[in-house]
């Protein structure tokens, strides 16, 4: 109890001293204002200039950082304009490449946001028509297929980030169940065949309009099955001896 009383006494004395010092400072400013106002204005001006210089430096550094990231992603895209090269990419480079492709297609705000804890959102941005988008990318071995379970995180991302459009991009193909899941949940899918067309320069709006048509025609599917076996089995079909 005595210790608490002493502490309260110390606090009161400290507050009194601070109050007295504040009053004395204010009185000095009032008395000598005619002499010190130029110094006060100069100090305020210097502080403003310093804040402006700091803001400009931070802004310039952020612009340079974003430009370096975008240039690196563009280099990945320029060096991998064929599916054969895309199939050999690391999954992280594939995601960054997709971000560059969206920017190239008229989405300057598209950026890579993937990595650990991305919550199903690898690329984010705004489509040319003004709708916000979340994009999930899956880079698989060519004998694998995307199944419906792979798309669930994307639905959560669309809700969590209040996006207008959910887009799923892959270098492989989708199973029938995955296509149905995409149709039922309004997910635009860009599979291997559509992705190849996009790589070759097809306009983004045409790619998005194709939607679930990303598997290609029957001839393409027949060639796929002949090369890799039935979709979704997770292994290559053994060549005939």
Protein Blocks (a to p, Z undefined) as FASTA:
>chain_A
ZZmmmmmmmmmmmmmmmmmmmmmmmmmmmmmmmmmmmmmmmmmmmmmmmmmmmmmmmmmm
mmmmmmmmmmmmmmmmmmmmcfklmmmpcfklmmmmmmmmmmmnopakbccfedehklop
abgcddfkopacddddddddfkbccdfklmmmmmmmmmmnopabdcdddfbdcdfklmmm
mmmnopacddfklmmmmmnopafklmmmnmmmmnopfklmmmmmmmnopehklpacdddZ
Z
